[in-house]
Amino acid sequence: MLRKIVVALLIFLFFLLQTTVFCWLDFGGIIPNLMIILTASFGFMRGDREGLLIGFFCGLLCDIFYGDILGFYAMVFMYIGFLNGKFSRIFYPEDIKLPLALIIISDLTYGLTCYVLLFLLQGKFEFVSYLTGVILPEAIYTIVVTLILYPLILRINVGLEAREKRRAQIFV
């Protein structure tokens, strides 16, 4: 139960940070995608099921506040969380290279998916300008912020796992 409350608070906090604080810290109108950081991190830390669920709620929050189509971002984030969860078997908490690689790939995938489904299908063929003006700068900014936020997410997850392990030993 505590894990669900903490994850819900993290989703709300990251969304709040993304929509308020980082709007003031934008670079050329580009802000980092904190929801990708959270979804991908919990995906490869906890597995595909939890990545999918966290991705759904992160995406649903984005749909409610930003989306024109309810469920679009929820679907994209669900896939990102699910696919990152497939890497949970090779996840080691002390190694930061895998999380950084997966988060940058997730953010690039998110940007390309949004371009294809939201712009390309409407006949907007400015891919190079969208890539260099939005996708790549957002990915770089997201990775820089990941270096700061990922250790916090990891510490929270390790603390929750330790608490769950202690509680499980009480009943054994």
N, C-alpha and C positions, 0 to 999 in steps of 0.2 A: 504494500500500500504506500509506503514511504517513497519507493522508487517512482511510482506513478505521479505522486505529488511533486517530487523534485523535477521530474522530466517536464511536467506541465508548467512549472514555474520557469524552467530553463527556456522552454519554447516561448513563453510569454516575454521573458526578459530579453532574449535574443531578438525577437521581433520588435520589441520596444526600442532596444538599442539601434537596430537597423533603421527604424523609421524616425528616430528622433536624433540621437547623438551623432550617428554617422551621416545624417543629412547635413549637419554642420561641418563635418570633416570630409566632405566630398572633394574629389579632385577632378575638375572638369565635368561635374555632374555625375561622376561615377562613385558609387558606394559599394563596399564589400557585401557579399551575399552571406550573411551570418546564418541564414536558415540552411544553406548548403553545408556550411561547416558543421552545424549541429546534426543534421540528418546523416551526413556521411560519417561523422565521428561515432555516433551511436550505432550506425549500421555495422561498421567493421569492429566495433568493440563488443557489441551484444548479439550480432547475428542478423540474418535477413528479415526475420519476423518483426523484431523490434525496430529495425531500420525502416521497414515498410510502414509501420504504425506511426512512428515519429515523422516520417516523410509525409504521410497523409495529413497529419494535424498541422505541420509547418506549411504545407501547400494549401490547405484549407484556409488557414489564416491569411495567406497571401491572396488567395482567391477572393475572400470576403472584402479585403481592403483595396486590392489592386486590379483584380481580374475582371475582364468583360464576360468571360464564360466561367460559370461556377464549376469547378472540378478540374480545370486544365492544369493549374499549378499543383493541385493535389496529386494528379496522375503523374506528373513529371517528377515531383519529389518522392513519390512512392517508388517509382522505378529506380531512382538514384539511391534511396535508402536500401532497397532490396538488393540491388547489384553490389553495393558496398558491403552488405551483410555477407555476401558470398566469400569475402576475403577475411572473415573473422577467424578462420582456421589458421591463417598464417600471420595473425596480428600478435605483435609483441609490444607490451606497453613501453618498454624502454627504447624502442626504435621509432624515430619520428619520420623516417624517409617514406615508409609506406603510407602513413596518413597524409603527408603532404602531397605525395603523388596521386593518391585517390581523390583528395579534395580538389586538386587542380583539374584532374580529368573530369570529375563531377561538375565543376563549374563550367568548363569548356563544353561539356555535353549539354548542360542546362542552356547555355547561351546559344549553341547551335540548334537545339530543339526549339527554343523560342523563336529563333530567326526563321527556321523552316516552317513551323506551324502557324506563326502569327504574322510573318511578313512576306515570305516567299510565296505562299499560297494566295496572297492578296495581290500578287504581281509586283511587289517591291523587290527589285533585283540589285540593290546596292550592297552586295555581300561583303566586298572588300572594305568599304567604309564602315559597315556594321562590325566587322571583325576587328578592324584596327581602332575603331572609335568606342566600342562598347565591350565586346567579348574579351579581348586580350587585356585591356586595362582593368576590367572588373576581376579577371582571374588573378592578375598580379596583386591587386589590392587585397583580394580575398586571401591569398597565400600569406601576405605580410601580416594580416590580422590573425590568421590561423596560428602563426608562430606565437602570438600572445595568448589567444583564447584556448588553443588545444590543450596546453598543460592544465588549465583550470578544468576543462571538461573531463580530462583523464583523471585528475585528482578526485573529482566528484564521483565518477564511475567506480574508481578503486575503493573509495570510502563506502559507497553503497554496496558493492560486492562483499567487502569485509563485514559489514553489518549483517548482510543476508547470510553469510557463512557462519557468523557467531550465533545468529538466531536458529539456524538449521542444526547446529551442534547442541543447542539446548534441548531439542526434541529428540535427539538420538540417544 
